[in-house]
Amino acid sequence: MENLLIWDAQGNAVDVFSHPLTGVHLNSFTLDMVRSGESSKSSIFAKLARLMVEN
């Protein structure tokens, strides 16, 4: 599990579970499980960032 923290443009903390980006982030974990039948330990976004850095 990751610590999810979101701030607005003014630097104020935002309630994570009421923000639409939280759903996008959490759904990126389940997409791997639906496609390959295996649970994912990192989000698709983390995997893409790692690929970009490694390549």
C-alpha positions as CSV (number, residue, x, y, z in Angstrom):
1,M,0.0,0.0,0.0
2,E,1.2,3.5,-0.8
3,N,0.7,6.7,1.1
4,L,-1.6,8.8,-1.0
5,L,-1.3,12.5,-0.5
6,I,-2.7,15.3,-2.7
7,W,-2.3,19.0,-2.4
8,D,-4.1,21.7,-4.4
9,A,-2.4,24.7,-6.1
10,Q,-2.4,26.7,-2.9
11,G,-0.6,23.9,-1.0
12,N,-3.6,22.8,1.0
13,A,-4.1,19.1,1.7
14,V,-7.0,17.6,-0.3
15,D,-9.2,14.7,0.9
16,V,-7.6,11.9,-1.1
17,F,-10.7,9.6,-1.3
18,S,-12.9,12.4,-2.6
19,H,-10.5,13.3,-5.4
20,P,-11.1,11.9,-8.9
21,L,-7.4,11.2,-9.4
22,T,-7.4,8.7,-6.6
23,G,-9.8,6.5,-8.5
24,V,-7.6,6.7,-11.6
25,H,-4.5,5.7,-9.6
26,L,-6.2,2.8,-7.8
27,N,-7.8,1.5,-11.0
28,S,-4.4,1.4,-12.6
29,F,-3.5,-1.5,-10.1
30,T,-6.6,-3.6,-11.1
31,L,-6.1,-3.3,-14.8
32,D,-3.1,-5.6,-14.7
33,M,-5.1,-8.2,-12.7
34,V,-7.9,-8.1,-15.2
35,R,-5.6,-8.6,-18.2
36,S,-3.1,-11.1,-16.9
37,G,-5.0,-12.7,-14.0
38,E,-2.2,-11.7,-11.5
39,S,-2.3,-9.0,-8.9
40,S,-0.1,-6.0,-9.4
41,K,2.3,-4.7,-6.8
42,S,2.8,-1.3,-8.5
43,S,0.5,0.9,-10.6
44,I,0.8,1.2,-14.4
45,F,2.0,4.8,-13.9
46,A,4.9,3.6,-11.7
47,K,5.8,1.0,-14.2
48,L,5.8,3.5,-17.1
49,A,8.0,5.9,-15.1
50,R,10.4,3.1,-14.3
51,L,10.6,2.1,-17.9
52,M,11.3,5.7,-19.0
53,V,14.1,6.1,-16.4
54,E,15.7,2.7,-17.1
55,N,15.6,3.2,-20.9
